Amino acid sequence: MNIYYDSYFKTLKKNFMLVIMAIVLLIPTFFIWAGVPFFIIGGVMESLTTNPLLVHLCISLSGGFLFSLPFMPINLKAAKNIDNNTAGYDVAKYFIYVQTIFILVCSVIFGVISNIIIQL
């Protein structure tokens, strides 16, 4: 697991312009990655089920997925870096792994922040 962290942080240091580009892209697309999960996904899930845990889970996962889209080039570079360090031949496997972890982490953060905002 340490090789994933090292490769990811090495990619972030080496390609810092990709981080700046992703942050710049997040600003004008705020209404997409923050609004769509609450208003569209949340509304659809509330009409389908009455379980608030399932609704919150779907809102968090969709928010994490939409938030992670601008960071895909960074994750692809990290997957290539991991592939070079492990002498493997499957960049797609590492990319799916890194992207999945990134989506899950973003979903947890998105869920915690949405809970804090809703409780206020």
N, C-alpha and C positions, 0 to 999 in steps of 0.2 A: 504494500500500500504506500510505502514511503516513496517509491519511484514515481507514483502518480502525482503526489504533492510536489516533489522536486521538479518534475518535468513541467507541471502546470505553472509553477512560480517562475521557472526559468523562461517559459514562453511569455509570461506576463512582463517580465523584465526586458526581454529581447524585443518584443513587439508591443511596446507601450502605446503606439499610435492606434492599434486596433482597439485598445481599451477606451481611448479618447473618442474614437469614432462610434463605439457602442454607446457610450454615455451621451454623446450628442444625438444619436438616433433615439434614445429613450425619452428625451425631452419633448419632441413634437409628437411622438406616438404614445404619450401618456394616456390619452383617452382610450386608446385601443387596449393596452395591456392592463389598465386599471379599471376601465369602464365595462368592457365586454364581460369579464368574469362576474361582476356584481349584477349588472342590469340584464344581460342577455342569458348567460349561463345560469345565474341564480334564479331568474324568472322562469326559465324552462324547467329547471330541476324542482322548483317549488310547485309547479303545476303538475309534475309527474309523481312526486312523492311528498310525504309529510314529515319525513325523517330529517330533522335539522342537521344532524351529523353528516349525512350523505350530501346535503346541499352545501354545507361548509367545505367538505372534502372536495367536491367538484369545483367549487369556486377557487379553492387554494391551488388545486392541480392545474386548472386552466390559466390562472394568473401566473403561476410559475412557468408554465409552458410558453405563454405569450411573452413573458419577461425575458426568457432565455433565448429567444430567436435572434436578437441583435448580437448575442455573444457566440453564435455558432462559428464564425471564423476563428475566434480565439480557441474554442474547444477543438476545432479541426487541427489547428497548429499544434496544440498540446498533444493530440492523438498521434500526429506525425512524429513529434518529439519522443513520445513514449515508445513508438514503434522503432525509432532509430536506436533508442537506448536498450531495448530488449532484443534487438536483432530479429524481430518478428516480421511477418509479411501480411498482417491483417490490420490495416489502419482502420477499416470500417468497424471492427470489433471494439477497438479502443475508443473510437469516436462515439459509438453508441453508449459505451460504458461511461465515458466522461460527460456526455450530454445528459444521460439519465441521472447521474449524481447531481449535476448542476440544476436540472429541473426539480429534483426532490428538495434540494437545499433552498432553492428559490421559493418553492411551494410552502415549505415550513415557515420561512421568513414572511412570505406574503400572508399566510394564515395568522401568524402571531400579530402582525401589524394590523390586519383587518379586524381581529378581535379587540385589539386596543382601541381602534377608531370606533368600532361599534359600541363599546362600553362607555365611551365618552358621551 
